[in-house]
Amino acid sequence: MPKGPNGQKRPGDVIGAAIMVAKIATGEIEEPAEVDDGKDPAAKALGKKGGEARAKLLDHQKRREIAQKAANARWATKQK
């Protein structure tokens, strides 16, 4: 059975997913709860605000340079 991004078990096909939704709707099984990532929700909210504020302060060229550097770093790890 495939796993979701947080390790949840998920059906591998459309019919399996439909059956799972039907079982949740009828109460046969309980909907999987969100996995706690251990981070403080208030800190996550502030971090998001900080990122948005930083993006507003940067001009287009600087944001582009930062994004290009990040993309190069991601591709560098995939090439190895």
N, C-alpha and C positions, 0 to 999 in steps of 0.2 A: 504494500500500500504506500503511495507517495506521501511525502511529508511536506507540510506547509513551511513558510519562512520561519516560523517559530517552533518547528518540530511537531506540529499537530498532524495527526493521521488524517488523511483525506482519501476519498475514493479516487481511483485512477481513471474512471470513465464517466460519461454523462449519466448513464442509467444508475450507476452506484451513487453519484451525487444526488440525483433526484430521489432515490430511496432514502438517503440520509436526511434530506430536507423533509420528506414526508414523515419520517420517524420523529424528527424534532417537533414538527407541527402537531403530531398526535400525542406527544409526551412520552413516547416509547423510550426515547433516549434524551439525555439532557444536552443542550447546546454547549459546545466547548467554550470555556471561559477564556478571557484574554490572559495571556501569560504575563506575569509581572516581571518587568525587566530590571527591577531593583533601583530604579532612578526615582527621585523625588518629583512628583508631578509639578510642583511649583517651580522647581529648578528647570524642568523641561520647558515650561511655558516661558520663563524668563529667557532661556537660551534661544527660543524661537524669536522672541521679540528683539533680542540683541542682533540676531542674524538679519532680520528684516531692516533694522535701523542701520546696520553696517552697509547693506546693499543700497540703501537710499543715499548714503554719503559718498559712495564710490561712483566715479564717472564710468561711462560705457567702456572706455578703453581699459581701465584698470580691472573691471569685472571680467572682461574678455581675457586678459592676461592670467588672472587667477583661475578661470575656468579651463584655459588651455593647459596651464601647469598641472591642474588636477587630472585632466584627461590623459596627459602624457604619463603621469604617475600610474594611473590605472592600467594603461596599455603596456607600460614597461613591465608590470608584474605578470601580465598575461603572456608576454613574449618569452619569458624565461621558462 
